[in-house]
Amino acid sequence: MDFNVKKLASDAGVFFTRAVQFTEEKLGQAEKTELDAHLENLLARADSTKNWTEKIFRQTEVLLQPNPIDHTGARIEEFLFEKLDRKLPSRTTNGELLGQYMLEAANDFGPGSPYGSTLIKVGESQRRLGGAEREFMHTSAINFLTPLRNFLEGDWRTISKERRLLQNRRLDLDACKARLKKAKAAEAKAAAMPDFQETRPRNYVLSASASALWSEEVDKAEHELRVAQTEFDRQAEVTRLLLEGISSTHVHHLRCLHEFVEAQATYYAQCHQYMQDLQKQLGRFPNTFGVNTNTGAPASPSAAATLPVIPTPGGTGANSLEPDTLKIEEVQPPATGTRKAKVLYDYDAADTSELSLLADELITVYTVPGMDPDWLIGERGNQKGKVPVTYLELLS
């Protein structure tokens, strides 16, 4: 290999000079050129922007990919596909995977069974939730994470490079100032001394003019100082222009933040709608704990034994008392066969015919012929009303 020895020696000398200047500054043995206040404020603002952008970026990644192991594997996968110049495949979310397992379990248990039917509906909802999550992650990665990453890996690297170069120019400038100061001090000292000295008895050797030599050294140091000052000023201007671009970065990140919030709001609205639809579907399931009024046979022998059918007043038949015409105040509890039930969740009555519930309280329940199998009559003290079966745990 062809090495430029002179350039290598020059670079080593410059590096050594900067190291000496930096060390002496830290020890308080050398003067340091201070940057102007505006540039110092821009540097502090840039550091703050970089630090907080990095924290927000990392935590957003954790939000979109909560599992640290999966997160690390995802980043490795992204790196490999980027190096191979291939499109990253769409990942299956945890919700979609859960929905897939539920659907497969439903097929195994029997789609026609109550449990299988429920698994199908819940599984489909989980797949829809997972799809919404995947869309949210994709949108957030493009509209929010990518701009933050571009700043950290692009603009900030450029700023850091120019900032390091400014630091080197400042060290060179201060080293030139120190060299000029020493040269002037030596010149003044040489001017106060004779131009010759006695080195041996009776022999006087005329020396070169030390003052002239140091004067030449001063001129050289002043020239180097002017060059170093010019390079420092030019680099300070370049760095200042880059740092002032942080304001534009803030504006861009603000717009990206609005897009992230919009995507998040859309995602949560979709999830809320999907869960409301699922609750409505689950509310239409046959009540396996009550009486099946369509076939006249109980869905559960134990339920039929403990929740007897109450005769219809007037003897007009089992179907004469429809849910829409049910008069709660006219319904009387059976003499025997009422049952205790524990409330699983809070429930707010939709109208005066329903009974509001509090979680973990105990109420008395029973059924009447012609009533919707998803509902029971509940009593608490002197309060009475319809209650949904899905909110109850029937006790023996």
Secondary structure, DSSP 8 states (H G I E B T S, - for coil): ----HHHHHHHHHHHHHHHHHHHHHHTT-S------HHHHHHHHHHHHHHHHHHHHHHHHHHHHS--HHHHHHHHHHHHHHHHTT--------HHHHHHHHHHHHHHHH-TTSHHHHHHHHHHHHHHHHHHHHHHHHHHHIIIIIHHHHHIIIIIHHHHHHHHHHHHHHHHHHHHHHHHHHHHHHHHHHHHTS-SEEEEETTEEEE---HHHHHHHHHHHHHHHHHHHHHHHHHHHHHHHHHHHTHHHHHHHHHHHHHHHHHHHHHHHHHHHHHHHHHHHHHHTS--TTSB-TTTSSBSSHHHHHHS-----TTS--TTSS-GGG--GGG----SS--EEEEE-S-B--SSTTB--B-TT-EEEEE--TTS-TTEEEEEETTEEEEEEGGGEEE--
